[in-house]
Amino acid sequence: MRRFGFLSILVFAQVAASAIAGDLQLPSGTVCWPLHFSGITLGISTDSHVQRLLGKGVFRATEGDTGGRYYIDRNGKATLHVVSYTDSIVGEVTISEGVSSEIATERKNAVTPWFNPKEGFGNWHALRLGASKSDVLKNLGKPEKEISPDEWQYSVAYTCELPEYFTLSFRSGRLVKITLSAPPG
């Protein structure tokens, strides 16, 4: 009999939690998930974690507070740029089409098999580089801020203290750059 009572309470708690979560109303242009890509979670992952995941890449000591690293996928189609701030915590991740001119001469050192630019982001990981503006609007809704017709900004409601956001850049109606930002505190 006790077992039945415990199961009833557990089922009731799950139903109540689901109902509350279903009522969560976010402002337009706001998402509720942690900013992450390639195993890196902004505000949590550190530079040493990034190196364990992706390798050394190409390091620039003058970026952020404690440096930035560049990575290129093995097909040379995209660049992953990771910038760290206080205590080497990752504060910005940018995924962009092509090879960054910042590391064109060091391309060989930036190649990593563990960066996959086709990895999704957004709700249900349904978006990736090359997505159309229409795809983005269907998945994320209208942006919180339209910096320009080709640059949209969304907020993140997942964090408690510091504002996090991401910016999407388009060229000819296609997503060419994703910048995830968790400013240092």
C-alpha positions as a Markdown table, in Angstrom:
| # | Residue | x | y | z |
|---|---|---|---|---|
| 1 | Met | 0.0 | 0.0 | 0.0 |
| 2 | Arg | 2.9 | 2.4 | 0.8 |
| 3 | Arg | 4.3 | 1.7 | -2.6 |
| 4 | Phe | 1.1 | 2.8 | -4.3 |
| 5 | Gly | 1.0 | 6.0 | -2.2 |
| 6 | Phe | 4.6 | 6.9 | -3.1 |
| 7 | Leu | 3.9 | 6.2 | -6.9 |
| 8 | Ser | 0.8 | 8.4 | -6.7 |
| 9 | Ile | 2.7 | 11.3 | -5.2 |
| 10 | Leu | 5.5 | 10.9 | -7.8 |
| 11 | Val | 3.1 | 10.9 | -10.7 |
| 12 | Phe | 1.3 | 13.9 | -9.3 |
| 13 | Ala | 4.6 | 15.8 | -8.9 |
| 14 | Gln | 5.6 | 15.1 | -12.5 |
| 15 | Val | 2.2 | 16.1 | -13.8 |
| 16 | Ala | 2.3 | 19.4 | -11.8 |
| 17 | Ala | 5.9 | 20.1 | -12.9 |
| 18 | Ser | 4.9 | 19.6 | -16.5 |
| 19 | Ala | 1.9 | 21.9 | -16.2 |
| 20 | Ile | 4.0 | 24.6 | -14.6 |
| 21 | Ala | 6.7 | 24.2 | -17.3 |
| 22 | Gly | 4.1 | 24.4 | -20.0 |
| 23 | Asp | 2.9 | 27.7 | -18.7 |
| 24 | Leu | 6.3 | 29.3 | -18.9 |
| 25 | Gln | 5.9 | 32.3 | -21.1 |
| 26 | Leu | 9.1 | 33.8 | -22.4 |
| 27 | Pro | 9.3 | 37.2 | -24.0 |
| 28 | Ser | 9.6 | 37.2 | -27.8 |
| 29 | Gly | 13.2 | 36.7 | -28.9 |
| 30 | Thr | 14.1 | 34.8 | -25.7 |
| 31 | Val | 15.1 | 31.1 | -25.4 |
| 32 | Cys | 15.5 | 28.9 | -22.4 |
| 33 | Trp | 18.5 | 26.7 | -22.8 |
| 34 | Pro | 22.2 | 27.0 | -22.0 |
| 35 | Leu | 24.4 | 28.3 | -24.8 |
| 36 | His | 26.6 | 25.5 | -26.0 |
| 37 | Phe | 28.3 | 24.1 | -29.1 |
| 38 | Ser | 30.9 | 21.3 | -29.7 |
| 39 | Gly | 30.6 | 20.2 | -26.1 |
| 40 | Ile | 31.5 | 23.7 | -24.8 |
| 41 | Thr | 29.0 | 25.4 | -22.5 |
| 42 | Leu | 29.4 | 29.2 | -22.1 |
| 43 | Gly | 30.0 | 30.3 | -18.5 |
| 44 | Ile | 30.9 | 26.8 | -17.4 |
| 45 | Ser | 33.5 | 25.3 | -19.7 |
| 46 | Thr | 37.2 | 26.4 | -19.2 |
| 47 | Asp | 40.0 | 26.7 | -21.7 |
| 48 | Ser | 41.5 | 23.4 | -20.5 |
| 49 | His | 38.2 | 21.7 | -21.1 |
| 50 | Val | 38.1 | 23.1 | -24.6 |
| 51 | Gln | 41.6 | 21.8 | -25.3 |
| 52 | Arg | 40.6 | 18.3 | -24.0 |
| 53 | Leu | 37.6 | 18.3 | -26.4 |
| 54 | Leu | 39.1 | 19.8 | -29.5 |
| 55 | Gly | 42.9 | 20.0 | -29.2 |
| 56 | Lys | 45.2 | 23.0 | -28.9 |
| 57 | Gly | 44.0 | 24.7 | -32.1 |
| 58 | Val | 45.6 | 28.1 | -32.8 |
| 59 | Phe | 45.9 | 30.2 | -29.6 |
| 60 | Arg | 45.8 | 34.1 | -29.4 |
| 61 | Ala | 46.8 | 35.4 | -26.0 |
| 62 | Thr | 45.5 | 38.9 | -26.7 |
| 63 | Glu | 41.8 | 37.9 | -27.0 |
| 64 | Gly | 39.4 | 38.1 | -24.1 |
| 65 | Asp | 41.0 | 38.1 | -20.6 |
| 66 | Thr | 42.9 | 34.8 | -20.9 |
| 67 | Gly | 43.0 | 34.1 | -24.7 |
| 68 | Gly | 41.2 | 32.8 | -27.6 |
| 69 | Arg | 41.4 | 29.6 | -29.7 |
| 70 | Tyr | 40.6 | 28.9 | -33.3 |
| 71 | Tyr | 39.6 | 25.6 | -34.8 |
| 72 | Ile | 38.7 | 24.5 | -38.4 |
| 73 | Asp | 36.7 | 21.5 | -39.3 |
| 74 | Arg | 38.5 | 18.8 | -41.2 |
| 75 | Asn | 36.9 | 19.9 | -44.5 |
| 76 | Gly | 37.9 | 23.5 | -44.1 |
| 77 | Lys | 34.2 | 24.7 | -44.4 |
| 78 | Ala | 33.9 | 26.5 | -41.1 |
| 79 | Thr | 35.8 | 28.2 | -38.2 |
| 80 | Leu | 35.1 | 27.8 | -34.5 |
| 81 | His | 36.5 | 30.6 | -32.4 |
| 82 | Val | 36.4 | 30.2 | -28.5 |
| 83 | Val | 37.3 | 33.2 | -26.3 |
| 84 | Ser | 37.9 | 32.8 | -22.5 |
| 85 | Tyr | 37.6 | 35.4 | -19.8 |
| 86 | Thr | 38.2 | 35.5 | -16.0 |
| 87 | Asp | 39.5 | 32.1 | -14.6 |
| 88 | Ser | 39.8 | 30.9 | -18.2 |
| 89 | Ile | 36.0 | 30.4 | -18.4 |
| 90 | Val | 34.6 | 30.4 | -21.9 |
| 91 | Gly | 32.6 | 33.6 | -22.6 |
| 92 | Glu | 32.2 | 33.6 | -26.3 |
| 93 | Val | 31.9 | 31.0 | -29.1 |
| 94 | Thr | 31.6 | 31.9 | -32.7 |
| 95 | Ile | 30.9 | 29.5 | -35.5 |
| 96 | Ser | 31.3 | 30.9 | -39.0 |
| 97 | Glu | 31.5 | 29.8 | -42.6 |
| 98 | Gly | 34.9 | 29.4 | -44.2 |
| 99 | Val | 38.4 | 29.8 | -42.7 |
| 100 | Ser | 38.9 | 32.9 | -40.6 |
| 101 | Ser | 41.5 | 35.3 | -42.1 |
| 102 | Glu | 43.0 | 35.6 | -38.6 |
| 103 | Ile | 44.5 | 32.1 | -39.0 |
| 104 | Ala | 44.8 | 31.6 | -42.7 |
| 105 | Thr | 48.5 | 31.0 | -42.5 |
| 106 | Glu | 48.2 | 28.7 | -39.5 |
| 107 | Arg | 45.3 | 26.7 | -41.0 |
| 108 | Lys | 47.0 | 23.3 | -40.5 |
| 109 | Asn | 47.4 | 23.8 | -36.7 |
| 110 | Ala | 43.7 | 24.7 | -36.4 |
| 111 | Val | 42.2 | 21.6 | -38.0 |
| 112 | Thr | 40.4 | 19.3 | -35.6 |
| 113 | Pro | 38.2 | 16.2 | -36.3 |
| 114 | Trp | 36.1 | 17.0 | -33.3 |
| 115 | Phe | 34.5 | 20.3 | -34.6 |
| 116 | Asn | 31.5 | 19.5 | -36.7 |
| 117 | Pro | 29.9 | 22.7 | -38.1 |
| 118 | Lys | 26.8 | 20.6 | -39.0 |
| 119 | Glu | 26.0 | 20.2 | -35.3 |
| 120 | Gly | 22.7 | 21.8 | -34.6 |
| 121 | Phe | 21.7 | 24.6 | -32.2 |
| 122 | Gly | 18.4 | 26.2 | -31.4 |
| 123 | Asn | 15.3 | 24.4 | -30.3 |
| 124 | Trp | 15.7 | 20.7 | -30.8 |
| 125 | His | 19.1 | 21.4 | -32.4 |
| 126 | Ala | 17.3 | 22.1 | -35.7 |
| 127 | Leu | 19.4 | 25.0 | -37.0 |
| 128 | Arg | 22.9 | 25.1 | -38.4 |
| 129 | Leu | 25.0 | 27.2 | -40.7 |
| 130 | Gly | 23.2 | 27.7 | -44.0 |
| 131 | Ala | 19.8 | 27.8 | -42.4 |
| 132 | Ser | 17.4 | 30.4 | -44.0 |
| 133 | Lys | 15.9 | 33.3 | -42.2 |
| 134 | Ser | 12.6 | 31.6 | -42.5 |
| 135 | Asp | 14.0 | 28.4 | -40.8 |
| 136 | Val | 15.3 | 30.6 | -37.9 |
| 137 | Leu | 12.0 | 32.4 | -37.4 |
| 138 | Lys | 10.1 | 29.1 | -37.4 |
| 139 | Asn | 12.5 | 27.6 | -34.8 |
| 140 | Leu | 13.3 | 30.6 | -32.6 |
| 141 | Gly | 10.5 | 33.1 | -33.3 |
| 142 | Lys | 11.2 | 36.8 | -33.9 |
| 143 | Pro | 14.5 | 38.1 | -32.5 |
| 144 | Glu | 14.6 | 40.3 | -29.4 |
| 145 | Lys | 16.7 | 42.8 | -31.3 |
| 146 | Glu | 17.2 | 43.3 | -35.0 |
| 147 | Ile | 20.6 | 44.9 | -35.1 |
| 148 | Ser | 20.3 | 45.1 | -38.9 |
| 149 | Pro | 18.2 | 43.2 | -41.5 |
| 150 | Asp | 21.1 | 40.7 | -41.6 |
| 151 | Glu | 22.0 | 40.6 | -37.8 |
| 152 | Trp | 19.5 | 39.3 | -35.2 |
| 153 | Gln | 20.0 | 39.0 | -31.4 |
| 154 | Tyr | 18.2 | 36.6 | -29.1 |
| 155 | Ser | 18.3 | 36.6 | -25.3 |
| 156 | Val | 18.7 | 33.6 | -23.0 |
| 157 | Ala | 16.4 | 33.2 | -20.0 |
| 158 | Tyr | 18.4 | 30.2 | -18.7 |
| 159 | Thr | 20.9 | 32.3 | -16.6 |
| 160 | Cys | 20.3 | 33.9 | -13.2 |
| 161 | Glu | 22.8 | 36.7 | -12.9 |
| 162 | Leu | 24.5 | 37.8 | -16.0 |
| 163 | Pro | 22.7 | 38.3 | -19.3 |
| 164 | Glu | 23.6 | 35.8 | -22.1 |
| 165 | Tyr | 22.6 | 36.2 | -25.7 |
| 166 | Phe | 23.4 | 35.0 | -29.2 |
| 167 | Thr | 23.7 | 36.9 | -32.4 |
| 168 | Leu | 22.9 | 35.4 | -35.8 |
| 169 | Ser | 24.4 | 36.9 | -39.0 |
| 170 | Phe | 23.0 | 36.3 | -42.5 |
| 171 | Arg | 24.3 | 36.8 | -46.0 |
| 172 | Ser | 21.9 | 36.5 | -48.9 |
| 173 | Gly | 19.2 | 35.2 | -46.6 |
| 174 | Arg | 21.4 | 32.4 | -45.2 |
| 175 | Leu | 22.9 | 32.0 | -41.8 |
| 176 | Val | 26.7 | 32.4 | -42.0 |
| 177 | Lys | 27.7 | 33.2 | -38.5 |
| 178 | Ile | 26.5 | 32.3 | -35.0 |
| 179 | Thr | 28.0 | 34.1 | -31.9 |
| 180 | Leu | 27.1 | 32.8 | -28.5 |
| 181 | Ser | 28.0 | 35.4 | -25.7 |
| 182 | Ala | 28.2 | 35.2 | -22.0 |
| 183 | Pro | 29.9 | 38.4 | -21.0 |
| 184 | Pro | 32.3 | 38.3 | -18.1 |
| 185 | Gly | 31.0 | 39.4 | -14.8 |
